[in-house]
Amino acid sequence: MSVYPFPKKRFGQNFLTNKHYAAKIVDSINIFEQDTVMEIGPGRGVLTELINTKKCRKKIAVEIDSQLADQLKEIYHNIEIMRQDILSFSFEEQYKQSKTKIKVVGNIPYNITSPILFHLLDNSSYISQAVLMIQKEVAERLIAQKDTKEYGILSVLVNAQAQVKKLFVVDRKNFHPQPKVDSMVIRLEFLKSASELENYELFKHIVKSTFNNRRKMLKNSLKKIVNDQELNQIKSVPLNLRPENLSIDEFNLLANEIAQIQIH
């Protein structure tokens, strides 16, 4: 096997070294013969090695580090190693090719966790499931309930489209180089649909705008989205609440109502 290069800080590389946890992560994906499986950031291949032993329709690994991608290509001939940024990866194109929804797995770099999650959400119609190892603090935000300080943009947007399950914690000592925080493995089941929303882009805009001004009441933070006349027509939720007081269903109601108001 090739000698891998040193971890690169600019890519946020913290490689999992404990094969016990690697096996637990891959087992959590539930890979079947008809599946297309895509790994985000395979790095030195601790998960890739195990995925390679599974029988499935197609295996893909997306790696931004050209040195690591080239070395993985030398080792794994049954996996399509794509040397690119995951944020530019076209799930739609891959779905058209494989004709099946994609199962995603990966040890996600801490420095781009939110952008990757948003990219998965934007492409949720092409993804059936994602098993991700992310910073524990971010994972806690994903499973946070309303009326808590952890509840925010990620909590609402992720849970509006997926069922989130906490699987297990991975201590920081199981990585090289060792990060300053622990990780958590979660599973996202993209079973929910955004089709019940009149305007999903508006829904996202409302969630982000209100939580970016989370200390303000809704009647103030919504002024960037609606005019005073439209604001006075809103009846779905009390406007003296703050965003952390709204459930996901209430955000749905609010977004749908604003969409209808702005049509008329």
Secondary structure by P-SEA (a helix, b strand, c coil): ccccccccccccccccccaaaaaaaaaaacccccbbbbbccccccaaaaaaaaccccbbbbbbccaaaaaaaaaccccccccccccccccaaaaaaaacbbbbbbcccccccaaaaaaaaaaacccccbbbbbccaaaaaaaacccccccccaaaaaaaacbbbbbccccccccccccccbbbbbbbbcccccccccccaaaaaaaaaaaaaaccccccccccccccaaaaaaccccccccccccccaaaaaaaaaaaaaaaac
